[in-house]
Amino acid sequence: MQKYIPKMYKKNIFDINYEKLKNNGIKCILFDLDNTLLAVNSNTIDKKICSFVKKLKKDFSIYVISNNSSKKRLDIVANALKISYISFALKPLSFGFKKIIKEYGYKPCEMCIIGDQIVTDVFGGNRLGIFTILVEPLESKDLKITSVNRFIEKRIIKKMENLGKFQKGEFYE
């Protein structure tokens, strides 16, 4: 059950204490795309996100790591934010994470994954020793494949709540 518990849980990406991450040795931030940075099926990058990522890039290397296979959509996002990405990352499998570790030379303890799903982002990151941050989804609409993950996630959350290990909506650092 421990592998499903995020190290930090916040309402959204803007509520995260990035200075604390930096002080704890985090050098690389991996953002999930759908429902974390951008609403599902949206290609419009909000100016607030652009300026936010630009600010973060002063202290961190920033990448998008997504299970989404739409390179066209990811190209739009990456070009707007001037960052690199891994598409079809197959989270929670280690493929996408290890690609960033190998290509850019980061140690897992220097990395942080921020995403909206326990089953993919949190579990995938925790398995490799990457610092995990769970955020609430931007909207209730999900991709069809994600609905399966959400079903599994609800069961995991219920079990963690019963064990007193996690409480949905109780944000923490």
C-alpha positions in Angstrom: 0.0 0.0 0.0 2.9 2.4 0.7 3.8 2.6 -3.0 0.5 4.3 -3.7 0.9 7.1 -1.1 2.2 10.3 -2.5 5.0 12.1 -0.7 3.0 15.4 -1.1 -0.6 16.0 -1.9 -1.8 19.4 -3.2 -4.9 20.9 -4.8 -2.9 21.9 -8.0 0.5 22.6 -9.4 0.5 26.2 -8.2 0.1 25.2 -4.5 3.3 23.2 -4.4 6.3 24.6 -2.4 8.9 24.4 -5.1 11.5 26.1 -2.9 11.2 23.2 -0.5 11.7 20.7 -3.4 14.8 22.6 -4.4 16.2 22.7 -0.9 15.6 18.9 -0.7 17.8 18.3 -3.7 15.2 18.0 -6.5 16.7 19.2 -9.8 14.2 17.7 -12.3 10.4 18.0 -12.3 8.3 15.7 -14.5 4.8 16.9 -15.1 2.0 14.6 -16.2 0.1 16.3 -19.1 -3.6 15.3 -19.0 -5.6 16.8 -16.1 -2.3 18.0 -14.4 -0.9 20.7 -16.8 -3.8 20.8 -19.3 -7.4 19.8 -19.4 -8.0 16.6 -21.4 -8.2 17.2 -25.1 -7.1 20.8 -24.8 -4.2 22.1 -26.9 -4.4 25.7 -25.5 -1.6 26.5 -23.2 -2.7 29.1 -20.6 -0.4 32.1 -20.3 -0.3 31.5 -16.6 1.1 28.0 -17.2 3.7 29.4 -19.6 5.0 32.0 -17.2 4.9 29.5 -14.3 7.0 26.9 -16.2 9.4 29.6 -17.3 9.9 30.6 -13.7 10.4 27.0 -12.6 13.0 26.5 -15.3 15.3 28.9 -13.5 15.7 26.3 -10.7 14.7 23.0 -12.3 14.8 21.0 -15.5 11.2 20.5 -16.6 9.8 17.6 -18.7 6.4 16.3 -19.6 6.0 12.6 -19.1 2.7 11.4 -20.5 1.0 8.1 -21.4 -0.7 10.1 -24.1 0.5 8.9 -27.6 -0.5 12.0 -29.5 2.9 13.4 -30.4 1.2 16.3 -32.3 -0.5 17.4 -29.1 2.6 16.9 -27.0 4.7 18.9 -29.6 2.2 21.8 -29.2 2.6 21.8 -25.5 6.4 21.3 -25.5 7.0 24.0 -28.0 4.8 26.5 -26.1 6.6 25.7 -22.9 10.0 25.2 -24.5 10.5 21.8 -22.8 11.1 18.2 -23.8 8.7 15.4 -23.3 8.3 11.6 -23.2 5.1 10.4 -24.9 3.5 7.0 -24.5 5.5 6.6 -21.3 3.5 3.6 -20.2 3.3 4.7 -16.5 3.4 3.1 -14.0 6.0 1.0 -15.9 9.5 2.4 -15.5 10.2 2.9 -19.3 9.6 6.7 -19.5 11.2 7.5 -16.1 14.3 5.5 -17.0 14.6 7.2 -20.4 14.9 10.6 -18.6 17.3 9.1 -16.0 19.5 7.7 -18.8 19.3 10.6 -21.3 19.8 13.4 -18.8 21.8 11.8 -16.0 19.5 12.4 -13.1 19.3 10.1 -10.1 15.8 9.2 -9.0 16.3 11.1 -5.7 16.9 14.3 -7.7 13.6 13.9 -9.5 9.9 14.7 -8.8 6.8 13.5 -10.6 3.7 15.7 -10.4 0.5 14.1 -11.6 -3.2 13.6 -11.0 -3.3 9.8 -10.8 -2.2 7.4 -8.0 -2.2 4.4 -10.2 0.2 5.8 -12.9 2.1 8.9 -11.6 2.4 8.1 -7.9 2.9 4.3 -8.1 5.3 4.7 -11.1 7.4 7.3 -9.4 7.4 5.6 -6.0 8.6 2.3 -7.5 11.8 4.0 -8.6 12.4 6.3 -5.6 11.2 9.4 -7.4 9.6 12.1 -5.2 5.8 11.9 -5.9 3.3 14.7 -5.7 -0.4 14.1 -6.3 -2.6 16.9 -7.5 -6.4 17.0 -8.0 -7.4 16.5 -11.6 -8.1 19.8 -13.5 -11.5 18.5 -14.6 -13.7 15.4 -14.0 -13.6 14.5 -17.7 -10.9 11.9 -18.4 -9.7 9.9 -21.4 -11.5 6.5 -21.8 -8.5 4.5 -20.7 -8.2 6.7 -17.6 -11.6 5.7 -16.4 -10.2 2.2 -15.7 -7.4 3.7 -13.6 -9.9 5.9 -11.7 -11.9 2.9 -10.8 -8.8 1.2 -9.4 -7.7 4.4 -7.8 -11.0 4.8 -5.9 -10.6 1.3 -4.4 -7.0 2.0 -3.4 -8.0 5.4 -1.8 -10.8 3.7 0.1 -8.4 1.1 1.4 -5.8 3.8 2.4 -8.5 5.9 4.1 -9.7 2.9 6.1 -6.0 2.3 7.2 -5.6 6.0 8.1 -2.8 6.4 5.6 -4.3 8.9 3.1 -7.4 11.0 3.1 -8.8 12.4 -0.2 -9.0 16.2 0.0 -6.7 16.6 3.0 -3.7 18.2 1.4 -0.2 18.0 2.9 3.5 18.5 2.3 
